[in-house]
Amino acid sequence: MARSARAQEEIRRFLGIGAVQVAELDLDGDEAVLRPGPGGPPVTHGEVFVLVRRGGRPVGTLLGRVPEGADPKVVLTDRARAECGPAVVGGPGEPPFTTVVVATRERAGQLARALDSLLAQDHPRFEIVVVDNAPVTDETRELIERKYAERVRYVCEPVPGLAAAHNAGLDAVRGEVVAFTDDDVVADPRWLTELTAPFAADAGLGCGTGLILPARLTTPAQVLLESHGGFAKGFTPRTYDPARPPGDEPLFPFTAGRFGSGANMAFRTAVLRSVGGFDPATGAGTAARGGDDLYGFVRVLAQGHRLHYTPYALVWHHHRETWRDLETQAYGYGAGLTAYLTAVLVNRPALVPAFLARLPRGLAHARTLTAVRETDAADGTGTPGDHDERTHPWPRRLSRLQRRGMVYGPLGYLRARYALRAAVREKTAQRAKTAQRARAKTAQGAR
């Protein structure tokens, strides 16, 4: 098939992707409870993406179809009881005092939705810090002052970039653990407790990550992304220990994308500070385009600390909505991947031999990562808990953009470092001028 004809076919397939409802189904006890995803309408007939809970905890997902005229709860409950795992034994334990950091930029409406969910957490001792990154208006500051006042602390970070914003939040942290999430999520009420309780149980734990599921699947872009796994890492808790590298992860610890994502992560505060926080030349808002979260994961593991993934710490993420968004995301993911690897090797040269030893397998992994992925199940259904149903093929253009991003990533990181140094020099010069004017004014007053 000619490239133009193939591209047209991909566009046709993309535009033909229909919306999918999002719902939660709690199987606690004899009576199941079905409710829509956060802020969504009641569940009706058609395709439904369902998060299945037992005892309130996530245990799997399924993609079901409710026939017209059928009771959605009956149809989905029968499937869930037959296919999803048993309830999880034991609670999360007592969590430590935690600071939640949310970086944002000119998205006050989304931020308010996220903050409302964070203030409803069942965690017994936590605080919230909002970092306003390189703002061009006072909208975020005014929102915090007007609606959240004493419940949320406001920090302004003038240097653009997600990593710079996270570092500013880290400077303001008072908690033993610092959790990070984004302004486009809705946090489950148990999110913070489930994410941070493992730190109290394991003194060697340096980092924790959790489950990210879609809040909406209303556009073709959102459905396509989730069809290929989205941000989810499955429903099996797992601890990554550098002292005992996992046998099924030959690229460990450099395949940091397997560990989790920045919208749902936490660090022991002292550990994150000891590795210097995040590299400010990585992350969204810089020329590197991303990779700040992956950099943090690898630096913590390289220091000998463990990382724990738990599916019980859930946030609902509002995926990007358009084809153009997907293009930007694919390129950014590729760039962020190689940018963070460059950052790790620049800041931790001792890891270079280990990286070079894994490079051949890494290149093979990169080819797999950016390959055109066809559909899996012929009937369009997926395996609960697997979450990677691939009910729609992954377009070639997105694969090409991801590969281009990977080629650009190291250059993007170096450009970001140069821009950061220029910004620091300018900031230092401005401070010097301000101090000089103050001294001149003081001297003039003394005369």
N, C-alpha and C positions, 0 to 999 in steps of 0.2 A: 504494500500500500504506500503510495506517495506520501511525503511528509505532510503536504497541505491537506490531503484527504484524511490522513490519520489524525491531524489536529482537529479537523472539522468533526470527525467521529468522536473524539474525546470531548469536545464541547457539547455535542449532542447528548452524549451519555451523562455529562455533568449536569446539564440543564434538566435532564429527565429524573434526577434524584429527588424523591419526594420527602416531605417532612416526616419526622418520627416523634411521637409523643414521649415524654420522659416522666417516669413514675417511680415511686418507692412502694415496696410491699414488705410489711413486717409480719413474719410468721410466728411471732411470740404467742405461745399458748394455742388454744383451739381456734380462736377467732382471728383470721388474718385481717390486717388493716392495709388498704390500698389508698394512696394519696398521690396527687401530682407532684412533679418536681418543684423546686422552690419558685413560688410565684406563678406557676403554670395553671392552665385551666383544668377542670375535671377530666379524667380519663374516659375516652369513648372508644368506638370501634376503630380499627385500623392498626397500623404498626405501633408497637410500644417498646421502648427501651426501659427495662425495669432493673432497679437496684433492689436486690433481695436482702433483707435483714432477718436476723434471728436474735431475739433478746436486745434489739436495738442496734446490733453491730452488723456491718456489711459482711456478707458471706459470698456474694456472687452477683452476676448480672445475667440477664437473658433478653433476647430479642423475640418478642411474641407478636402474633397477629390476632386481634379480637374480631370475630365475624360480626357483621352488622346485626343488631338485635340481641346479641349475647351479652351476658353480664361480665364486664371486664375483670372484676375481682375473682369470679369463679374460674374463668378461663386461665388467668395468669397464676392464680394460687395453685391450681392443679399441676401446672408445669413446674412451678417453683418447688413445691413439696417433693416432686419426683426427681428433680435434677440438681437442686442446690444442697450444699453441705449442711452438717448439723450445727447447732448452736455452739458458740465459743465458750469454753469453761473458764471461769475466773474473771475478775475485773482488772482494770488497768493499774490499780494501786494509787498511792498518794503522789500527786505531781509536785515538783518544786515551784518556787516563786518564778514567774515567767514574764518576760516583756515581749509583746507582739509588735513587730515593726511592719508598717505598711508604707511602701513608697508609692507616690502618685504624682501626676502632672496634668493639671487642667482637666480633670474628670470628676468633678464634684458629685455629680449624680450617681455614678457608679460607686464612688468612694462611700457615700452615705449608706448605700445598700450593704456594702461590705462591713462598715463599722457597726451597723445595727445588728448584723449577725455575730460579730465579734463580742459585742457587749452582752449578748445573750448566752455566752459560754458558761458551762457548768464548772469550770475550773475555779478552785477556791481562792487563788491568789495570783492575780495577773494585772498588768498595766498595758496600755496601748500607746504607741508612739507613731504619729503620722509624719513622714518626711516629704515635704513639698520640694520636688526636684526641679531646679531652674525655672521657677514660675514666671509667667509673663503677665498674670493677673493676680488679684488678691482673693480669687474665688475660693480656693481651698482654705486659706487662713480664716476667711470670714465664715465659712461653713463650720469649721471647728469651734470658733468663738461663739457662734450663734446657737448651734445645736448640741455640741458635745462638751463645751466649756471645761469643767474640772475632770471629766471622765477620760479625756484624750489629751495627750501632750503633742504640741505642734513644734516641728523642727523644720527650718528652711535650709536646703543645701543648694547653693548657687551653681556649683559645678555640675554640668549635665551628665547623665549616665546612671543606670540602675545600680551599679556597684558603688559609685560614689554616694548615692542616696542610702544604700544599705550600710555603708561605713559610717555615715553621719548618724544613722539610727543606732548602730552598735556603740558609738561614743556616748549616747544618751541612755543606754540600757542600765537598769538597776537590778534586773532579775538574774538568777543563777543560770537560767536558760533563756535564750533569745529565739523566738519563732518568727519566721518571715512568711508573709502571704501577699497577694496582689490585690489591687483595688477592683478587679473584675471577678471576684469570687463571692460566694455565699458559704460561710463556714457552718458545718453541722454543729449543733450545740455541744456535742462531745468531742469536737475536733481537738481542742487545745489540751484537754486532759489526756486523751489517748496518745497524742503526739509527744507529750513531755513526760508522762509518768515513767517510761523506760529509763530516763536519765537518773531517776532516784534508785532504780533497781540495779543499775550497772554503772559502777564508777568509771569504767573504761570507755563508756560511750561518749563519743564526741559529736555525733550528728544523728538526726532522725529525719525521716521523710514519711509522707503519707499518701493516701489515695486521692486522685483528682478525677472527677466525673463530670459529664456535660450538664449544665443547667438547662440548656435549650438545644434542640436539634430541629430547627425550623427552616434552615436554609441548606442548599446543596453543599456549600462549603463546610458547614458544621457536621453534616451527616458523613461526608466523605472523610473528614479528619478522624472522626470517632470510629468509622468503619475500619480504619487501619490502626486502631489502638489508642488514639488520642494521647492523653498524658498518663493513662493508668498503667500500673506496674503489677497488676494481678491481685489476688486475694489470699496470698500466702505470706505471713510475716517472715522476714529474713534478716539475719545479722551478717554483715560483711566485716571480717576480721583480718587485718593485714598480717597478723601472726600466723593465720591459717588461710591462705588464699583459696578461694573457691575453685574446685576442679572444673566446673562448667563455665568459668570465666577466664579463658586463657589470656585475655588482654587486661585483666585486673591490675591496677585500679583505673586504667585509662579509659575504659568504657563507662564513664561516670553517668552517662545518660540513662543507664539501667537502674541507677540508684534512686532516682526521683527527680523532681523539678522544683524550681524556685518558688512556685506558688504555694508550696506546702513543704516547708523544711524548717528544722530547728537545730541549734547548736548549743553545746555547753559554752556559756559566754566566755569563760577564761580560755577555753581551747581556741575558739575563733579569734580572740584577741591575740593569742600567742603566735598564730600563724600570720598575723598582720591583716586580718579581715579579708575582704575581697579585693582583687586587683581592680583599681578604678579605671583601667584602660580596657576592661571587658564589660559586657552587658548591653542591653538595649539602651539607645540614646548615645552610643559611641560609634566610632567607625568600625569597631569589632563586631557589632550587631548582636552580641549575646555571649553566653558561656560563663557568666559570672558565678552562677550557682554550681556548675560543674567544676569550676576552679576551686570553689570552697570545699566541695566533697573530696577532691583528690588531695588537697593540701592537708585536710584533717586526717585522712587515711594514711598519708605519707608520714605523718607525725606519730603513727602507731595507734591511733584511736579507732574505735569501732564505729560502724554506721548501721543503724537499724531502720528497716522499712516496715511500716505497719499499715495494713489496709483499713484499720478501724478508725484512723484519723482522716476524716473525709472533708474535702471542700468541693463545692459545685462551681465549675468554671464556665464563664460565658465565652465560648469559642468565638473566633473571628467569623464574620458573616459572609464575605464575598470572595469571588475568585481572586481578585487582586490581593485581598488579605492573605489568601493561601500562597500566592506567589511570593509575597513579601516574607511570609513565615518560612517557606521552604528555603529561600536564599539565606535568610537570617539564621536558620538552624545549621545549615552547612557552614556558614562563616563562623558562627559561635563555637562550633565543634573544634575547628582547627585553630581558632583564635585562643580558646582556653588552653589547648595543648601547648601552643606557643608560649602563653603566659606562664604555665606551670614550669616549662623547661627554662625559661628566662629567669624566673624567680627561684627555682630550685634545681640548679644544674646537676646536682647529685643524682637526679632521676633520669638523666640522659641515657646512661647505659641500659637501664631497664626498659626505657622507651624504645631504643634502637633494637633491643632483643625481640620486642613485640611488634616491630614495624611491619614485617611481611604479613603477619596475620592481621594487623591493623588495616593494611591496604585491602586485603580480601574482605574484611568486615565493612569497610567503606563502600566497596562495590556492592555488597549485599544491601547495605543500608539505603543506597540511592537507586536501587534497581526498580524497574517498573514492576509493580506488584499486582498480580491478577486476583480475581476473586477466589475464595476458598470453597465454601459449601455450595453445592449446586442448588439447594433449596433456599439459600439466603439466610439460613439460621446460624447461630453461633453457639459456642460452648460456654455455659455460665462459668464465670471466673476467668476464662481465657481472655475475653474482652477484645480479641483481635479477629473479628469475624470476616473482615475483608469482603463485605457484600457488594462493594463497588471497586473497580480497578483503579489503581493509582496512576494518574496521568503522566505521560512521558515528560511533558514540559516541567512539571514539578520536580521530577527526578533530575532533569538537566540543571534546573536552577539550584538544587541542593548541591550538586557536584561543583557548579561554578562558585557557589558560596564557599565550599571547602577549599577551593584553590585560592580564593581571595582572603580567607580568614587570617593567615599570618601577616599579610600586608595590612589588613584592616587593623590588626592589633598594634602593629608598629605605628601606623598613622594615629591611632588613638593615644598611644603613649606620647607621641610628639605633641598632639593637641593638648594633652593634659599638662605637660611640662610648660607649654606656652601659657595656658590658663593660670598655672601656679605662679609663673613669673609675673604675669599681669596683675594678679591678686597681690603679690608681694610688693610690687611697685606702687599700687594704689594705697596699700597700707603705709608705705614709706612716705608717700606724698601727704597723706592725711596726718601722719605723725609730725611731719615737717611743718605743715600749716599750723598745727596745734602748738608746736614749740614757738613758732614765729608770733602767734597771737599772744601766747603767754609772755614772751619777751617784750612785746609792744605794750602790753598792759603793765608790766613792771616798770617801764620807763615813764 
